[in-house]
Amino acid sequence: MVAFFVLTFAISWGLWIPFLPLVFSGKQPLLTPLVIFAAFGPAMAGMLVTSIIDLQPRQGSRKGPWVAFVVAWILATLIFILHLVLKTQVDLSPPLVAMSALTALSPAFVVSSAFSRVPGVRNYLASLVKPRGGISWYLVAILLLPVVQLLGVALTRALGQEVGWRPIQTKGGVQLASMVAFAFVYQVFYANCLGEEVGWRGFALPKLQTRYSPLVASIIIGFLWVLWHFPYWQSQLGSFNSKYMLFASGITLAYSFIFTWLYNRTGGSILAVGLMHVSGNLSGKFVQFIWIWPLLMMLLALIVIVADKMWQMLPSDSHGGLDSIPRK
């Protein structure tokens, strides 16, 4: 666990601190592949540690991982190109394609690792390509956080306060739905699901839960997860903003408990938690920050803590996640 956390921060902070301000300011856009790779720090650290400690002989065909890599790489490259074209209105050019192809290496490597010949890595990432839990849990993963955020908007208005909606240039509902769907897919590939959740929940959570209760495991991950975000938040804002940091830290810490609850309820699904992460981040982009959101997320976190008695240890045969969580 120590190796995982040290590697995660070394990869992410080591690239974010010097390069992220340059990318956000537009001075060095060609550094984007390094900045995106930094966001995959948790996933890369989890896979590296797993491959080192797994002493089992290699299994399976060499062809499977390579086929998965090529397919995922082409798809991720197309997604990143389209993202740049739609977001910045840049013209398609050879340098743009080359930068997109380099950036797409990170998600492609994670996807291909789900078919790895290293048994430990393949088993660790299995829930990315073989979803666990019933379909209802994936509906919960996609809808729960946006519903809570909309409740926050309604409560804010009921209290007589203004809610600022971010300007979105679309020509009708179909275009808006298409834009949201594409943004969702983009965030699945780039960091939220394949980068962050593969590491924080996929690697760290089940291992911590073999020694600590889900509550304690969530606190440990939540604290380090908040700390991990600091260089990104500061570079995104351009300077240190204590109010924003407090707002973002509160939501992120609450997410840690909610994501633990979903991970355990789905029997250890990285994909489900990744989809919830994406839906929560994406829905928040349409409305300017309102301070009731962290309070509602903390309330939801408290509800799942009490509902699942997260202060109690999981059964020893749960492997860090259960469809249902009986307590001894």
N, C-alpha and C positions, 0 to 999 in steps of 0.2 A: 504493500500500500504506500509506503514511504517513497519507494522508487517511482510509482505511478504519479503521485502528486508532484514530486520534484521534476520529473520529465515533462509533465503537463505544463507547469509554469515555465520551465526552461525553454520549451518549444514556443509557447504562445507569447510570453513576455519578451523572450529573446528576439522575436521578430516584430512584435507589435510596437514596443517602446521606440525603437529607432525608425521604423518604416511607416507605421500607421498614420502619423500626422502628415507625412508627405503624400500619401495616397488620398486621404480625406481632403487635403488642401488642393488637390489636383496637380501638384508639382511633379509627381513621379507616378503616373498611372500604371507604368509598366512594372511596378513593384507589386501589383495586385496579386499575382500568383503566390508570392511569399506571405502576404497578409492573409490570404484565404487559407493557406497551409497552416498558418499560426492558429486559426480558428479551429483547425482539426487537431490541435494539440492533445486534447483528452482522448480522442480516438486513437491517434498514433501511439501515445504513451501506453494505452491499454493493450493494443495489439503487440507492441514491442515487448512489454513485460511478460505477456502471456506466451509469446513465442520463445522467450528465453527460459522460462521456468518449465515449459512443456518438454519432457524428455522422451515422449512416445515417438516411435518411428513414424516417418511420413507415410501418409495413406492416400489412396486415390490417384486419379489421372492428373497429369500436368496440364491437360488440355482445358479442363473445366475452369480453373481460375483465369487462364488467358482469354478464353471466350467471354467470360463475364466481364473481364477488364476492358476488352475492346468495345463490347456493346455499351457498357456503362460510360466509357470514355467518350465515345461518339455522341451519346445522348446528352451527357453532361456538358460537352463542348457546345452543342447546338443550343442547349438551354442558356448557357452563359452568354453566347453571342446574341441571342434574342433578348436577353435581359439588358445587355448594354445598348442595343439598338433602340429598344422601347424606352429605357430610362434616360439615356443621354442624347438620343437622336443622332448618334454618330454614324458615319457612312461605313459600310463594310469594306475592310481592307485587309491585305495580307498580315500586317502587324497585329490587327485586332483578332484575326483568326488564330494566329500563333499564340498570342497572350491567352486567349480563351482555351486553347488546347492545353497549355501548360497549367492553367488554373484548374482544369477539369481532371488533372491527374489525381488530386487528393480524393474527391468522392469516388472516382473509378477504382482507386486502390482499396478503399474501404469495402465497396461492394464486392470486388473480386475476392477479398479476404474471407468473405462468408462462404467461399468455396475452397478455402485454403487446404493444402495437403497437410498442414500442421493441425492435428486433431483438436488441440486446445483452442486455437484461434477459430477454427470452423465451428466448434460447439458454442464458443463465446458469442459469435455473431449470427448464430442460426436463426434467432428470432427476428432478424431483419428481413430474411427471405422466406421464412416459414412462420408466419404470424401466430402467436399464441393468444388464447382467450377467444370468447365469442364475439360475433360481429357487433353486438350491442356495446361492448367496451370501446370499439373503435369509433362508434357514433358519439359516445361520451367523450372520448379523446379529442374529437374534432369540434364538438359543440359546447362542452361545459364552460370553458374559459370565455369564449365570446358571449355566451348568455350572461355570465356574471358581469362582464364588462358592460353589456347593454343595460343590465340592472343598475350599474353604477351611473350610467348616463341618465336613466329615468329618475333615480333618486336625486341626482344633482339638480336636475330641472325642477323636481318637486320641491326642493329647498329654495327655489327662486334664483339659482345661479346659472350663469351662461355656460353652455358647452360649445367649445370651438371645434368645428369639423374641419379636417384638413382638405384643402382644395384638390379635387380629382377631375382631370380633364377626360371625360368620356362622352360618347354619343349614344346614350341609352343603356338599358339594363343588361342587354346581351353583352355589350362591350365591357361593362363593369364586371359582370360575372366571369368573362374570359380573362380579364386582367387579374382578378382575385385568384382564379384557378391557377394561372401561370405563376403568380407570385408565391402561391402555396407550394407548387412543385419546385420552384427555384430554392426556397428555403429548406425544403426537405433535402435537396442535394447539397446545398452549400451551408454547412455548419450546424444549424439547429438540430437536425436529426442525425445525419451521418457523422458530424463532427463532434458535437457536444455530448449528445445522449449516448452514443456508443461508448464514450468514456465514463461520464459521471454516473449514469444509471446502469449501463451495460457492464462495465468493469467494476467500478468502486462500490456501488450499492450492494450487490449480492455478497461481496466479500466482507464488507463491513457488517452486514446483517448476520453473518455467521458468528460474530463476536459481540455485537451490540444489538440493542432493540432497534426497530425501524425508526423510532423517535430520535435516538442518539445518532444513528447513521445519517438521518436527514439533517440533523444539526451540523454534523461534521462536514458533510458535502455542501450544505447550504452556505456555511461560512466561507469555505474555500472557493465555492462557485462565485459568490459575490466578489471576493477579493480578486479572483481571476479576471472578472469583467472590468476592473477599474481602468486599466490603460485604454481599453476600447471605448468606454464611456467618456473618458476625458478627451480622447482624440476626436470623438464624434462631436462633442460640444465645442471643442477648440480651446477650452479652459476648464478649470475645476469649478463645478457648480454644486454646492453642498445640498441644495434643495433637490436637484435632480438625482444626485447620488443617493440621498435618503429615500426618495421615491422608488428608484430602480432597485435599491438594495432590499427594501421591504417586500416588493413584489417577487423578486428572485428568491428570497428566503422562504416566502410562502409557497412558491412553486416547488421548492425542494420537498416539502411534506406532501403536497398534492401529487407530484410525480412519483414519489415513493409509494403512495397509496395505489396509484394506477398500475405501476410496475408489479406490485405484489398481487393485485387483483387479477391481472392478466396472466399470472404464472411466469412473469419475467419477460415481458415483451418490450424490447428496445423500440420496435416500430411504433407501438401504441404511445409510448411516452414521447417519442420523437414527433409524432403527429400532434399531440397535445401541445408540445413546445411551440411548434410552428403555428398552430391555430391561435394560441395566446399572443404570440408576438405579432402576427399578421393583423389580427382584429384590432390591436392597440394602435396600429398605424393610421387608422382612419379618424381618430379623435385625438385632440390635444389632451395632454395629461390632466386628469382630474384626481384630486387627492383622496376621493372615496375609494378608488380602485385598490390601493394597498390594504385598506381596512377590510374591504370585502374579501380579498384574497386571503388575508390572515384569518378572517372568520371561516372561510371555506376550509383552510388548513386545520383550524381547530376542530371543525366538524369531522373531518376524516380521521384526525388523530383520536378523537373520542370514539367514533364509530368502530374503528378497527383496533382500539386499545393498543396503540402503537408503542406504548411504553413497555409492553411485554415482548419477550423474545419470540421469534418465530419458531415453530417446531423444527427439530434438528434435521428432518428429512425434506424440508421445503426447498433447499437450494437457493434461498434468497427470494423466492416468489411463489405465491399460491393463487389458484383461482378463487378460493375462499380461504379465510385465515382463521381457523379455529385456534383458540388460545388454551394452553395447558393451565 
